[in-house]
Every structure is written in structure tokens, then in C-alpha cells.
Amino acid sequence: MNDTPESLSITSDLQEADRRHHLHPFTDHKQLGKKGSRVITRAEGVYLWDSDGSKLLDGMAGLWCVNVGYGRQELAQAAYDQMLKLPFYNTFFQTATPPAIELAALLAEITPEHLNRVFFTNSGSEANDTVLRMVRRYWDLQGQPDKKTVISRINAYHGSTVAAASLGGMKPMHAQGDLPIPGIVHIEQPYWYENGGDLSPDEYGIVAARRLEEKINELGEDQVAAFIAEPIQGAGGVIVPPETYWPEIKRICSEYDILLIVDEVICGFGRLGRWFGSDYYGLTPDLMPVAKGLSSGYLPIGGVMVSDRVAVTLIEEGGDFNHGFTYSGHPAACAVAAANVRILRDEKIIERVDTDTGPYLQQRWRELADHPLVGEVRGVGFVAALELVKDKATRTFFEKRGEVGGLCRDICFDNGLVMRAVQDTMIISPPLIMSREEIDELVTLAHQCLELTAKELGVS
Ligand SMILES: *Cc1c(COP(=O)(O)O)cnc(C)c1O
């Protein structure tokens, strides 16, 4: 192709070049080839615009990450200033840069009390790869090298690298590339709507949590290194655990000597109306991977928050930890993340989600429960889901899971709303700055799109 990128401005030209040269994540390219990708060109606040000039309300905050919304000058300025001053220096071999140091100190302040150190990565996946190496290193240093196995959950999402995808519990991911790698096992997820049967949510929460205890006993406590979980499973379909679940998990983790890893990549930085999901559920993680909302997606950055318990062992006994990324603690990414955390803090964005806009979103979202396609509505703070089902009364899913969800998602996209589908579960995770008026618009659009979906299916 002779086209220079500058000459590609018409949508059809962009789509053609995209089709020819660009392999996308989690995309069926044969399908994409037929219609071409939707090209997003700019954004402001909670809205996106595509290359044809159409406006979309972004119900997903990009990909669960643009917590402070689009168009924040301070974040662009922080990157610009830092890039002029020092665009890059590494943090290997006993060096550091001011932005990495400042961000580390800021994170120690806002995360739960016993988490005072961070290991920087560029993504959530790298954070979880780091976690796997760190827990095994920890138990080695404790003189228990057999404690290697990590227990995770079916349908968890922890990222896409080999270790992170193995820690995750997504069957379609495991099916490609012989995953999971050895030493990672999966238990039931606390998904009452699908798995709860005749039990009440609270009864089922205990049953689901005890799967952990059963698995520890089956493998032997001396073989188990850690349990990893998201406070609320995000990509799995916004699975909000029953209220009894986390207290029982906490009991089990304190009775058995295993580490608790709380993956805060989605729940962190305000999504549940607290700084972290761990604050919301009262958890004390030994390791806490973060990413996404850490920089509101303006630049790629992630990290692992390390508890005093783990850090002391790694530092006092460990010598070199032979692990790191060229861009661990990248100065521009750290400067942007620090500016983002200050915006969240100084503008009291998380407090507003907790006391005002979060409860309002949840209240308005629950009105959608009356729709004939909606079997359950659930959510906390600024994350929520709708289960689309064939029969509400009997909690019966559609025969071919995913078809109706995909249809509804496409209808949303064509009607100015970004809402994601996980099989037939419709999910939202809007920017935390969304106003009450914008929430009204979101719910009105979602309702219209449910109506259009029902019409297409011949349901009334
Ligand atoms: C997105 C996500 C990850 C992976 O983060 P990447 O930055 O995409 O590598 C890990 N854990 C959870 C809970 C996530 O939602």
C-alpha cells in the first residue's frame, strides 16, 4: 500500500487499512472483515465520536478504565512536561526517577494500611505474572517450596499473558494454547443467578466460598500458595458475590496459611465507591494487582501492591528478585498516574460515587428489571449488569448463550450507547464522573435498546 497514514481519513480507507494490517485483540477477523471496525476518533467527558461524526455515550469507560473521563488537560500536561524533562529512565539496578518514587508513596497512602510498597508493571496482565512469581518466591524463602499451587475461580479474568490467562478461568482462552500452565486450579465462581439453584443468595454464598476450603483440603494446605480473586468479577459478567461470600472466604484464608491475592484491576480507583474493592468488602490482601483506573487509561501502567508481610520476606531474605520490565515505573506513565490519583482525591470523585451518583445509578438501573427480557439486575457503585433470559420466572437462559447479548450490544452501538455483552449478560462500567443527567440518558438509551432487542426477537 502506498497510502501514508496521513492520507487515511475517510472511514472506508481507515477500515480497509485496518482490515489489511491490523490484528485486534479478542476479535473474529472474518466477521470484522465483513463490516469493518468502528473507528473512534475523539472523546470528551463521557462521550465518544467515531470517524463518521456519530456520538456515543461510553457506558464502559473505554475498557473499565477511563475513571476520570476523557479530555483531562492536566493528564496530557503531566505527560508532556515529564517527557520533555526525562522521557525515560529505568528503575533496575538501584536507580529510580522522581515520578516513580512519588507515585509509589502516593499509592502507599491510598491503599489499605498494610500495603506500603509497589512493584510497577505496564498492565494488569504483567501485574498478575509478577504475582505468580512473587508468591512462589515468597514460599521458597519461607522454606516451603512445595507451596506452589494457586487457586483461582472459573470465569475469572486476570489478563492475557500465559500466566495471567492461566490464573484466569476463561475456558475459551484456556482452549487456545494449552492453558492453564501447571500449578493453577479453578473452583466455582460465586454466580448465584446461574449456579444458586433453590438456595437463597446468602446460603449459596457460603456454599461457593467453601469450595475454597474443600480445594485446600483436597490438595493439602502444604501445597497451596495462594487464592486469587477479583472483589467483583468484571469481564466474567459483573458477578457480584452474595453478601455471605467474602466473610466466609476471609475466615478460610485466616484459618489456612495461604496468601490472599485481590485483583483490583477493575474495582480499584473508585469503581465501587471506595478507593478499592478491598475497602468495600473489608479485605486485607497480601498482594494486590492494580492497573486500568490507576492512570484512567491515559497511559499504560499497572503494578502489584505488596503487603508488609510479603515485602519483609522478599527484602530481608530474598536478595535479587530476578524479574522486571524495561518500562517498570516509566516516568511519563507514573506522572500521569499520580496526576490521575490526585484528581480522584482532590475532586472527591469517589465520595460522589459512594454517596450520590452511585446509588442513583443503581436505583435507576434497577428500573430495567421490569423489562420482559431482564432476569436479574445487579451492581455496586459504578459497575452493573443485566441478565437477559428466555424465561424470568424459571431463570432459564437462551439456548445458544451469547447470541441475544451480541444482538443487544450491536443494537446499543448503532443507537449511540456502548454497553458490553458477556454471553447474554449486558454490562456497564461508566466513567466515574458521569452526572445524574448523563445517568438518566444512559438508562433511557439502555431501555430503548432492550425494546429494540425484544422486537427483533419477537418478544413483547
Ligand atoms: C483487564 C484486567 C486484567 C488485565 O489487565 P491488562 O492491562 O489488560 O493486561 C487483569 N485483571 C482484571 C480483573 C482485569 O479486568
The ligand as an ORCA input file, in Angstrom:
! r2SCAN-3c Opt
* xyz 0 1
  C      -8.241     -6.064     32.481
  C      -7.920     -6.941     33.624
  C      -6.649     -7.501     33.770
  C      -5.592     -7.396     32.704
  O      -5.149     -6.101     32.521
  P      -4.418     -5.705     31.146
  O      -3.963     -4.315     31.415
  O      -5.425     -5.823     30.053
  O      -3.296     -6.653     30.953
  C      -6.372     -8.205     34.930
  N      -7.312     -8.364     35.885
  C      -8.536     -7.851     35.768
  C      -9.514     -8.033     36.882
  C      -8.894     -7.141     34.629
  O     -10.129     -6.671     34.491
*
